[in-house]
């Protein structure tokens, strides 16, 4: 009897031991935090599935897996999914579920070996600052051996300590702040070259040595911008290196020059600015004529309700108009009675549908176009003695009646494109 009891006990213990290996393993779980308000806790890992709840920023969830762009999570005793970008997950969770952190982008300053190659001096910064100026500061500190960490563009304790070490080495007050004096000493002669030393000014000793450029705008690039910068530098308004780019430094230099000459300080190198900047050298300067496809930007050149000047190529007469409307082409009206009278004179004393080559001047630029002179349709100006509006066509614009490109208008545009204001 005792033997049978011992055998039964042994078998029971063995069964209990084996059962330990047949129980399902407990799934790994990590705590994540919802990082935005109004986050959907969904039934399936896609944005079209129903959602169980809308979670607030800061809500804690248990992360149990990954499915595509979603974390599988447990919340309020229910299993569901939340987009990965909306949950801050611990590194251990990412490692467990095979998700790799995105590699950090290399700093653009990482391979620069000389401080002089870092370009313009960064602005003064301090603990808590971040961005390109801090990144440039960090690289300069690395080059001189004061910073051992990486470049992250964040002015934290490591950067502040490196600044203190540099300040101590040059006998400055050890503040840990990258003020102007600290930056000047750290970067040494890394400043924009003077007009005499700038390679972009080679052979340029006076304004007369520069070919008068076309008008240009912020964002432009090339020889016309280079000539603009050279002239501004000779006159003392542009302090940076010549780079042929109409950047923010060029805009500010143009504004300073315009202000000194009583011009509208808009930072745009228009006709008046070019003439003032180049003086007598611009005496024979003509504004280049532009051809702009109506459906590739032309319709946006002159906003609705804007006024501009029209020059009839054949007669040389000019008058002012205002853009009223127009989708396929521009609908305009003479601005005043005097302008309407000039338009009638251009037409030979009687308005007509005949196409005429014209030039348009707006914001310092000139555009090739075509017009008829016949008043028709609606009007918005009631006191100009012109009963309606007339049409102006650009390259590839269409008539409203046919919705087609008009060959006669396009022929007039081509004639206008060969003319100067």
Backbone torsions as a table, in degrees:
resi	resn	phi	psi	omega
1	UNK	NA	-44.9	179.1
2	UNK	-63.9	-38.1	-179.5
3	UNK	-63.5	-42.9	179.0
4	UNK	-63.1	-38.8	179.8
5	UNK	-64.8	-41.2	179.5
6	UNK	-65.2	-40.4	179.7
7	UNK	-62.8	-42.7	180.0
8	UNK	-63.8	-41.5	179.8
9	UNK	-63.6	-40.8	-179.5
10	UNK	-64.9	-42.4	179.3
11	UNK	-64.1	-40.3	179.8
12	UNK	-63.8	-42.1	179.0
13	UNK	-64.0	-39.9	-179.8
14	UNK	-65.0	-41.0	179.3
15	UNK	-64.3	-41.8	178.1
16	UNK	-62.6	-39.8	179.9
17	UNK	-64.3	-44.0	-179.3
18	UNK	-67.0	-32.0	-178.5
19	UNK	-64.8	-24.1	178.5
20	UNK	-62.4	-30.2	-176.9
21	UNK	-86.4	-12.4	-178.3
22	UNK	-98.2	-10.6	177.2
23	UNK	-69.6	140.4	178.7
24	UNK	-65.0	142.0	180.0
25	UNK	-69.3	142.9	177.8
26	UNK	-70.7	124.1	-179.4
27	UNK	-66.6	143.4	177.8
28	UNK	-66.8	143.5	-178.7
29	UNK	-140.0	137.3	-179.4
30	UNK	-133.1	147.1	-178.9
31	UNK	-85.2	124.6	175.5
32	UNK	-115.9	163.0	-178.0
33	UNK	-124.5	126.6	176.6
34	UNK	-64.9	128.8	-172.3
35	UNK	-103.5	4.3	176.4
36	UNK	-143.4	162.7	175.8
37	UNK	-81.9	158.6	176.0
38	UNK	57.2	52.2	178.9
39	UNK	-97.4	130.3	-177.4
40	UNK	-82.5	127.8	173.4
41	UNK	-96.2	102.0	-166.9
42	UNK	-98.2	161.7	-179.4
43	UNK	-80.2	-26.3	-178.9
44	UNK	-136.9	161.3	-176.8
45	UNK	-80.4	58.2	173.6
46	UNK	-155.7	159.6	-173.2
47	UNK	-80.9	-4.9	178.6
48	UNK	-98.2	-4.1	-178.8
49	UNK	-77.8	160.7	177.9
50	UNK	-69.0	157.9	178.7
51	UNK	-119.0	146.6	-179.5
52	UNK	-84.5	-34.6	-175.6
53	UNK	-157.8	161.8	174.0
54	UNK	-112.7	117.6	-171.7
55	UNK	-98.4	148.9	178.3
56	UNK	-89.4	159.6	175.1
57	UNK	-59.9	133.7	179.8
58	UNK	97.8	-9.2	179.1
59	UNK	-65.1	135.8	179.3
60	UNK	-91.7	136.8	176.7
61	UNK	-134.0	159.0	176.9
62	UNK	-99.3	119.7	-179.5
63	UNK	-89.3	123.3	-177.3
64	UNK	-118.3	-5.4	-180.0
65	UNK	178.1	-177.7	179.9
66	UNK	-132.6	138.6	175.2
67	UNK	-138.5	99.9	-178.0
68	UNK	62.7	-121.7	179.9
69	UNK	-93.2	15.2	-177.6
70	UNK	-122.0	148.0	167.0
71	UNK	-91.4	137.7	168.9
72	UNK	-84.1	126.8	-173.6
73	UNK	-134.4	161.6	171.4
74	UNK	-112.9	130.9	177.0
75	UNK	-146.7	129.5	178.7
76	UNK	52.9	45.4	177.1
77	UNK	63.0	25.4	178.7
78	UNK	-133.0	143.8	-179.7
79	UNK	-96.8	136.7	179.8
80	UNK	-163.8	-158.2	-174.0
81	UNK	-138.4	145.3	174.6
82	UNK	-136.1	139.6	178.5
83	UNK	-56.7	138.6	-176.5
84	UNK	-59.6	-36.0	-177.7
85	UNK	-67.4	-13.4	-176.4
86	UNK	-102.5	6.2	179.3
87	UNK	-130.8	129.4	172.4
88	UNK	-84.8	113.4	-176.8
89	UNK	-108.5	143.6	176.8
90	UNK	-68.0	155.3	-179.4
91	UNK	-58.8	-34.4	-179.2
92	UNK	-61.6	-36.9	179.2
93	UNK	-66.7	-43.7	-180.0
94	UNK	-62.4	-40.3	179.6
95	UNK	-66.8	-43.3	-178.8
96	UNK	-60.7	-40.4	-175.0
97	UNK	-98.1	12.5	173.6
98	UNK	75.3	21.5	178.4
99	UNK	-95.3	129.1	-178.8
100	UNK	-99.7	139.1	174.2
101	UNK	-66.6	143.3	177.1
102	UNK	-63.7	133.4	179.2
103	UNK	-62.7	138.2	179.9
104	UNK	-69.6	133.4	179.5
105	UNK	-64.6	139.0	179.5
106	UNK	-69.1	144.6	178.0
107	UNK	-70.0	142.3	178.2
108	UNK	-68.2	-14.7	179.8
109	UNK	-96.5	-2.2	-170.7
110	UNK	-58.1	-38.6	-175.2
111	UNK	-97.4	6.4	177.6
112	UNK	-77.4	129.7	-173.8
113	UNK	-105.0	-17.6	-178.7
114	UNK	-122.8	139.3	-179.7
115	UNK	-60.7	-34.6	-178.9
116	UNK	-63.4	-21.9	-179.9
117	UNK	-85.8	-2.1	179.0
118	UNK	-78.0	-10.4	176.8
119	UNK	85.3	-145.5	-175.3
120	UNK	-62.0	150.8	177.8
121	UNK	-63.4	140.8	175.2
122	UNK	-73.0	161.2	175.5
123	UNK	-74.4	161.8	177.2
124	UNK	-62.2	136.7	-180.0
125	UNK	-138.2	170.4	-179.3
126	UNK	-152.9	178.1	-179.7
127	UNK	-54.0	131.1	-177.8
128	UNK	100.5	-17.1	177.2
129	UNK	-72.9	160.9	176.5
130	UNK	-155.5	161.5	177.2
131	UNK	119.2	-166.5	-173.8
132	UNK	-61.6	-39.8	-179.2
133	UNK	-62.6	-40.2	178.9
134	UNK	-68.1	-40.3	-179.7
135	UNK	-62.6	-41.2	178.7
136	UNK	-66.5	-41.0	176.1
137	UNK	-59.5	-46.0	-179.3
138	UNK	-60.2	-41.5	-179.3
139	UNK	-66.1	-38.9	177.6
140	UNK	-62.8	-40.3	177.6
141	UNK	-65.6	-36.4	176.3
142	UNK	-63.8	-48.2	-177.5
143	UNK	-58.0	-37.7	-179.6
144	UNK	-88.4	1.6	172.9
145	UNK	84.7	16.3	-178.3
146	UNK	-98.0	-15.2	-179.8
147	UNK	-124.1	127.4	-177.7
148	UNK	-102.1	-18.1	-177.3
149	UNK	-78.8	-173.7	-179.6
150	UNK	-84.9	179.4	179.2
151	UNK	-99.9	111.4	179.2
152	UNK	-123.6	-1.8	178.9
153	UNK	70.9	13.2	-179.6
154	UNK	-115.2	126.4	-176.9
155	UNK	-86.5	82.8	179.4
156	UNK	-102.0	-162.4	-177.9
157	UNK	-61.7	-40.0	-178.5
158	UNK	-62.3	-42.0	178.8
159	UNK	-68.1	-42.2	179.2
160	UNK	-61.0	-41.5	178.9
161	UNK	-64.9	-39.4	178.8
162	UNK	-64.6	-39.5	177.5
163	UNK	-63.3	-42.3	178.3
164	UNK	-60.1	-42.9	-179.8
165	UNK	-62.2	-41.0	177.7
166	UNK	-65.4	-45.6	-179.6
167	UNK	-58.2	-39.9	178.6
168	UNK	-63.5	-38.7	-177.0
169	UNK	-68.1	-24.3	-179.3
170	UNK	-110.8	14.1	175.5
171	UNK	61.8	39.9	170.9
172	UNK	-98.8	162.7	175.9
173	UNK	-63.4	129.3	-173.5
174	UNK	-82.0	79.6	-177.5
175	UNK	-93.8	-22.9	-174.6
176	UNK	78.9	2.2	178.0
177	UNK	-100.7	135.6	178.8
178	UNK	-87.6	76.8	179.0
179	UNK	-80.9	179.6	-174.8
180	UNK	-60.2	-42.4	-178.6
181	UNK	-64.2	-42.5	179.0
182	UNK	-62.6	-44.3	-179.3
183	UNK	-64.2	-42.7	-180.0
184	UNK	-60.7	-40.8	179.9
185	UNK	-73.2	-37.5	-179.3
186	UNK	-67.3	-41.1	-176.0
187	UNK	-91.5	-8.2	176.3
188	UNK	58.7	-119.1	-176.1
189	UNK	-97.6	24.0	-179.8
190	UNK	-78.4	67.6	-179.4
191	UNK	-123.6	164.5	177.4
192	UNK	-63.7	141.2	-179.3
193	UNK	-69.4	150.7	175.9
194	UNK	-73.2	171.0	178.9
195	UNK	-57.9	-33.9	-178.4
196	UNK	-71.1	-38.0	-173.4
197	UNK	-96.5	-15.2	-176.4
198	UNK	-68.3	123.2	178.0
199	UNK	-57.3	-28.3	179.7
200	UNK	-72.3	-6.8	179.6
201	UNK	-109.3	12.5	-177.5
202	UNK	-58.0	124.8	178.7
203	UNK	81.8	-4.3	-179.0
204	UNK	-97.5	102.2	-179.5
205	UNK	-112.2	-11.0	178.1
206	UNK	-156.2	163.7	-179.6
207	UNK	-58.6	-33.7	-177.6
208	UNK	-64.6	-16.7	179.4
209	UNK	-82.2	-7.9	-176.5
210	UNK	-104.5	129.9	175.6
211	UNK	-69.6	128.6	-178.0
212	UNK	-59.4	122.8	-175.6
213	UNK	-84.9	168.5	170.3
214	UNK	-72.6	166.1	173.0
215	UNK	-63.5	153.0	-179.5
216	UNK	-148.5	165.6	-175.2
217	UNK	-131.3	160.1	174.0
218	UNK	-52.6	134.7	-178.3
219	UNK	98.6	-16.4	177.6
220	UNK	-71.4	162.8	-179.2
221	UNK	-148.7	143.4	174.5
222	UNK	130.9	-164.2	-170.8
223	UNK	-65.9	-31.5	179.7
224	UNK	-69.0	-38.9	176.6
225	UNK	-68.4	-38.6	177.8
226	UNK	-58.9	-46.1	179.3
227	UNK	-62.9	-38.5	177.2
228	UNK	-61.2	-47.8	179.8
229	UNK	-62.6	-40.9	179.8
230	UNK	-60.7	-44.5	179.9
231	UNK	-65.9	-42.0	179.0
232	UNK	-64.4	-36.2	180.0
233	UNK	-69.5	-42.7	177.8
234	UNK	-60.1	-34.9	-178.7
235	UNK	-88.5	0.7	173.2
236	UNK	87.1	14.2	-177.4
237	UNK	-100.0	-19.2	-178.4
238	UNK	-116.7	120.8	-173.5
239	UNK	-105.2	-7.5	-174.9
240	UNK	-88.9	175.3	175.4
241	UNK	-69.9	148.5	176.1
242	UNK	-70.2	118.0	-178.3
243	UNK	-128.2	2.4	177.2
244	UNK	63.6	16.3	179.7
245	UNK	-114.0	131.1	179.3
246	UNK	-82.3	74.3	-176.2
247	UNK	-94.6	-172.4	-175.3
248	UNK	-65.4	-30.9	178.0
249	UNK	-67.3	-37.7	177.4
250	UNK	-67.9	-41.0	177.4
251	UNK	-57.5	-46.7	-178.8
252	UNK	-65.2	-37.6	178.5
253	UNK	-64.9	-42.1	178.0
254	UNK	-62.9	-42.3	179.1
255	UNK	-60.7	-42.9	179.8
256	UNK	-62.6	-42.6	178.8
257	UNK	-64.5	-46.3	-179.3
258	UNK	-58.5	-43.9	-179.9
259	UNK	-61.6	-39.4	-178.7
260	UNK	-68.6	-20.8	-177.6
261	UNK	-107.2	7.8	178.3
262	UNK	74.1	20.7	178.3
263	UNK	-92.6	164.7	174.3
264	UNK	-62.4	122.7	-174.7
265	UNK	-86.0	77.3	-177.8
266	UNK	-109.2	-3.9	178.6
267	UNK	76.9	6.7	-179.9
268	UNK	-103.2	128.3	-179.4
269	UNK	-83.4	75.4	-180.0
270	UNK	-85.5	-170.8	-175.3
271	UNK	-57.5	-50.6	-177.9
272	UNK	-63.9	-38.9	179.5
273	UNK	-64.4	-44.9	179.2
274	UNK	-61.1	-43.5	-178.6
275	UNK	-65.6	-40.4	178.4
276	UNK	-68.2	-39.5	-176.7
277	UNK	-69.0	-39.8	-175.5
278	UNK	-97.9	-4.6	173.3
279	UNK	55.9	-135.1	-176.1
280	UNK	-63.8	-21.5	178.4
281	UNK	-67.3	-17.3	-179.9
282	UNK	-101.6	15.3	-176.5
283	UNK	-58.8	-38.4	-178.5
284	UNK	-100.3	16.9	-177.3
285	UNK	-70.4	131.5	174.6
286	UNK	-118.9	142.7	180.0
287	UNK	-73.5	128.1	179.9
288	UNK	-63.9	144.5	179.7
289	UNK	-90.5	127.5	-178.1
290	UNK	-101.1	143.9	171.5
291	UNK	-112.8	118.0	-177.0
292	UNK	-122.9	120.2	178.2
293	UNK	-59.3	128.6	-175.4
294	UNK	-58.2	-42.4	-176.3
295	UNK	-90.9	4.7	176.1
296	UNK	-123.3	41.2	176.2
297	UNK	119.9	-21.1	-176.8
298	UNK	-61.3	-36.9	-177.3
299	UNK	-67.7	-16.5	-179.5
300	UNK	-101.6	-0.6	-178.0
301	UNK	-63.0	-42.8	-178.9
302	UNK	-120.3	110.9	-177.9
303	UNK	-65.9	157.7	176.4
304	UNK	-58.1	141.0	-179.7
305	UNK	75.5	4.7	176.9
306	UNK	-83.3	146.2	177.4
307	UNK	-101.6	147.8	178.7
308	UNK	-154.9	173.9	-176.0
309	UNK	-107.9	138.8	178.3
310	UNK	-115.2	135.8	175.5
311	UNK	-118.0	123.2	175.7
312	UNK	-77.8	121.4	-174.5
313	UNK	-63.0	-41.9	-174.8
314	UNK	-68.2	-42.4	-175.7
315	UNK	-98.7	-21.2	-176.4
316	UNK	79.7	0.7	180.0
317	UNK	-76.0	146.8	-179.9
318	UNK	-123.8	151.9	176.6
319	UNK	-156.6	163.7	-176.9
320	UNK	-104.5	145.0	178.3
321	UNK	-136.3	170.0	174.2
322	UNK	-128.6	135.8	177.5
323	UNK	-72.2	125.4	179.0
324	UNK	-97.3	-51.2	-176.2
325	UNK	-162.1	-152.2	175.4
326	UNK	112.3	127.6	175.7
327	UNK	-108.4	-53.5	179.7
328	UNK	-76.8	-24.7	175.8
329	UNK	-155.6	-175.1	-176.1
330	UNK	-97.9	129.6	173.8
331	UNK	-102.4	126.4	-174.5
332	UNK	-134.0	166.0	178.2
333	UNK	-133.8	144.0	172.3
334	UNK	-58.8	139.2	-173.5
335	UNK	-71.8	-38.4	-176.2
336	UNK	-136.5	175.9	175.0
337	UNK	-60.0	-41.1	-179.8
338	UNK	-61.9	-40.7	179.2
339	UNK	-66.2	-38.3	177.8
340	UNK	-64.9	-37.7	178.9
341	UNK	-65.6	-39.5	177.6
342	UNK	-64.4	-41.6	178.9
343	UNK	-60.8	-41.2	180.0
344	UNK	-67.0	-37.5	177.5
345	UNK	-63.5	-43.1	177.5
346	UNK	-58.2	-38.1	-177.9
347	UNK	-77.5	-0.7	178.4
348	UNK	87.4	19.9	177.7
349	UNK	95.4	-6.3	179.7
350	UNK	-146.4	122.9	-178.3
351	UNK	-61.5	147.0	-179.2
352	UNK	-151.4	171.1	177.7
353	UNK	-89.2	3.1	-179.3
354	UNK	-59.7	138.9	-179.8
355	UNK	-81.9	134.9	-178.8
356	UNK	-128.6	137.2	176.5
357	UNK	-72.9	130.7	-179.9
358	UNK	-137.3	161.5	170.6
359	UNK	-116.8	141.4	178.8
360	UNK	-114.2	131.8	176.1
361	UNK	-115.0	122.7	-179.8
362	UNK	-148.8	130.1	178.9
363	UNK	53.5	40.2	175.8
364	UNK	79.1	3.6	179.5
365	UNK	-118.6	155.2	-179.0
366	UNK	-118.9	137.4	-177.6
367	UNK	-127.7	141.4	176.0
368	UNK	-80.1	136.8	-178.2
369	UNK	-156.0	-178.0	178.4
370	UNK	-139.4	152.0	178.1
371	UNK	-144.0	160.6	159.9
372	UNK	-110.6	175.3	-177.0
373	UNK	-116.5	0.3	-172.5
374	UNK	-75.8	122.7	175.1
375	UNK	-72.3	135.6	178.9
376	UNK	-159.0	161.6	175.1
377	UNK	66.8	-153.7	-174.3
378	UNK	-78.8	166.6	176.6
379	UNK	-144.5	155.6	177.3
380	UNK	-117.2	-19.8	177.6
381	UNK	-99.8	116.7	-171.4
382	UNK	-94.7	-13.6	-172.7
383	UNK	-115.1	24.7	-178.7
384	UNK	-103.3	4.2	-180.0
385	UNK	56.0	37.9	175.5
386	UNK	-133.5	108.2	-170.2
387	UNK	-81.6	68.6	179.1
388	UNK	140.1	-150.9	177.6
389	UNK	-134.0	170.2	173.8
390	UNK	-130.2	170.7	-170.6
391	UNK	-104.3	141.2	170.6
392	UNK	-122.9	131.1	-179.1
393	UNK	-113.2	142.2	174.6
394	UNK	-108.2	174.8	175.1
395	UNK	-53.0	126.7	175.3
396	UNK	68.8	13.4	172.8
397	UNK	-73.5	167.4	-175.2
398	UNK	-126.5	159.6	173.5
399	UNK	-79.0	153.0	179.6
400	UNK	-76.0	-28.7	-177.8
401	UNK	-72.6	-40.5	-176.1
402	UNK	-103.7	-17.4	-174.7
403	UNK	58.8	33.3	179.3
404	UNK	-130.0	157.6	174.9
405	UNK	-69.2	131.0	-178.4
406	UNK	-93.8	118.5	-174.8
407	UNK	-64.4	-34.1	180.0
408	UNK	-67.7	-41.8	176.4
409	UNK	-63.2	-42.3	-177.8
410	UNK	-66.4	-34.4	176.2
411	UNK	-64.0	-40.2	178.0
412	UNK	-67.0	-37.3	177.5
413	UNK	-61.4	-42.4	179.9
414	UNK	-63.6	-38.8	177.1
415	UNK	-64.3	-40.1	-179.6
416	UNK	-66.1	-34.8	-176.8
417	UNK	-65.7	-19.5	177.8
418	UNK	-93.4	9.4	-177.9
419	UNK	-111.0	157.2	176.2
420	UNK	-112.0	153.0	175.4
421	UNK	-70.0	NA	NA
